[in-house]
Amino acid sequence: QRRWFRTVRHLVGNKEHKWTDKEIIDEEGKWLYSGEFDGCIGVVIVLHLSVLSSYHWKQTDTYEQLQSTCNLVCLIIYMIEIALKIAYSGVKRYFTVSRLQQVSFLCVCVC
């Protein structure tokens, strides 16, 4: 019974992360988790979604080439963002900070 209580306390207990930004990310990598960087990535996401939603039937080859190029550029930006965040904070912290990062990583891998 004591072991069961310890297990439940461990599962339900303190949900704070073991790592802090000071321990993992040095001064050079702090900008990766700033609001400005997230805003820039947000603008890229909106641009990418608008390009993806503009696909239509019987579009010209030039328009399709532009969409494919924009899709590739956005994908490269996403991959650079993921690579930089993993390089500065480590794999374990990147995937334990938030579910949103896990979902964004999955979306980039699927694309």
Rosetta blueprint (number, residue, H / E / L):
1 Q L
2 R H
3 R H
4 W H
5 F H
6 R H
7 T H
8 V H
9 R H
10 H H
11 L H
12 V H
13 G L
14 N L
15 K L
16 E L
17 H L
18 K L
19 W L
20 T L
21 D H
22 K H
23 E H
24 I H
25 I L
26 D L
27 E H
28 E H
29 G H
30 K H
31 W H
32 L H
33 Y H
34 S L
35 G H
36 E H
37 F H
38 D H
39 G H
40 C H
41 I H
42 G H
43 V H
44 V H
45 I H
46 V H
47 L H
48 H H
49 L H
50 S H
51 V H
52 L H
53 S L
54 S L
55 Y L
56 H L
57 W L
58 K L
59 Q L
60 T L
61 D H
62 T H
63 Y H
64 E H
65 Q H
66 L H
67 Q H
68 S H
69 T H
70 C H
71 N H
72 L H
73 V H
74 C H
75 L H
76 I H
77 I H
78 Y H
79 M H
80 I H
81 E H
82 I H
83 A H
84 L H
85 K H
86 I H
87 A H
88 Y H
89 S H
90 G L
91 V H
92 K H
93 R H
94 Y H
95 F H
96 T H
97 V H
98 S L
99 R H
100 L H
101 Q H
102 Q H
103 V H
104 S H
105 F H
106 L H
107 C H
108 V H
109 C H
110 V H
111 C L
